[in-house]
Amino acid sequence: NSFNNLLSQQVGTLIENLERNVAHLKIPILICGDLNSCPRSAAHTLVIKGRVDRKHEELVNTPEELIKHLKLSHKLLPL
């Protein structure tokens, strides 16, 4: 649904900013919060696993026009 897409977009924006502004410092990054998401959500999966599949159940019915703006992977290494 559009709420989950918004959450995924917000998490993607957070990760983009972390990659751009702090990743080069090579310091641990701690993200605290529940992200208003359950452990199987696209937003949570993106943070924890470093990527979320375009075919994730929350994204599969999302129009391509919206998907192309979502960040679906990152290079920050989870612990």
C-alpha positions as CSV (number, residue, x, y, z in Angstrom):
1,N,0.0,0.0,0.0
2,S,1.0,3.6,-0.3
3,F,1.9,3.9,3.4
4,N,4.4,1.1,3.1
5,N,5.8,2.7,0.0
6,L,6.3,5.9,1.8
7,L,8.1,4.1,4.7
8,S,10.4,2.4,2.2
9,Q,11.0,5.7,0.5
10,Q,11.8,7.4,3.8
11,V,14.2,4.6,4.8
12,G,15.8,4.8,1.4
13,T,16.3,8.6,1.9
14,L,17.8,7.9,5.3
15,I,20.3,5.4,3.9
16,E,21.2,7.6,1.0
17,N,22.1,10.4,3.4
18,L,24.1,8.0,5.6
19,E,26.0,6.7,2.6
20,R,26.7,10.2,1.4
21,N,27.6,11.9,4.7
22,V,29.0,9.3,7.1
23,A,29.8,6.0,5.3
24,H,33.3,7.3,4.3
25,L,34.2,7.8,8.0
26,K,34.2,4.1,8.5
27,I,32.5,4.4,11.9
28,P,29.6,2.3,13.3
29,I,26.2,3.6,12.6
30,L,23.4,2.8,15.0
31,I,19.8,3.2,13.8
32,C,17.3,3.1,16.6
33,G,13.6,2.7,16.2
34,D,11.0,0.4,14.9
35,L,10.6,2.3,11.6
36,N,6.8,1.7,12.1
37,S,7.5,-1.6,10.3
38,C,7.4,-5.3,11.2
39,P,10.5,-7.5,10.6
40,R,9.3,-8.8,7.3
41,S,8.5,-5.3,5.8
42,A,10.3,-3.9,2.9
43,A,11.7,-1.0,5.0
44,H,13.0,-3.3,7.7
45,T,14.5,-5.8,5.2
46,L,16.3,-3.0,3.4
47,V,18.0,-1.7,6.6
48,I,18.9,-5.2,7.9
49,K,19.8,-7.1,4.8
50,G,21.2,-4.2,2.7
51,R,18.6,-4.8,-0.1
52,V,15.0,-5.5,-0.7
53,D,13.8,-7.4,-3.8
54,R,11.5,-5.6,-6.3
55,K,9.2,-8.6,-5.9
56,H,8.8,-8.1,-2.1
57,E,5.1,-8.5,-1.2
58,E,4.8,-4.8,-0.3
59,L,6.3,-3.7,-3.6
60,V,5.0,-6.1,-6.1
61,N,1.8,-4.1,-6.8
62,T,3.5,-0.8,-6.7
63,P,3.5,1.1,-10.0
64,E,6.9,1.2,-11.8
65,E,6.7,5.0,-11.7
66,L,7.0,4.9,-7.9
67,I,9.5,2.0,-7.7
68,K,12.1,3.7,-9.8
69,H,12.4,6.4,-7.1
70,L,12.8,3.9,-4.3
71,K,16.3,2.9,-3.1
72,L,16.3,-0.9,-3.0
73,S,19.8,-1.5,-1.8
74,H,22.7,0.1,0.1
75,K,26.4,-0.5,0.8
76,L,26.3,0.1,4.5
77,L,27.3,-3.2,6.2
78,P,24.9,-4.5,8.8
79,L,26.5,-6.0,12.0
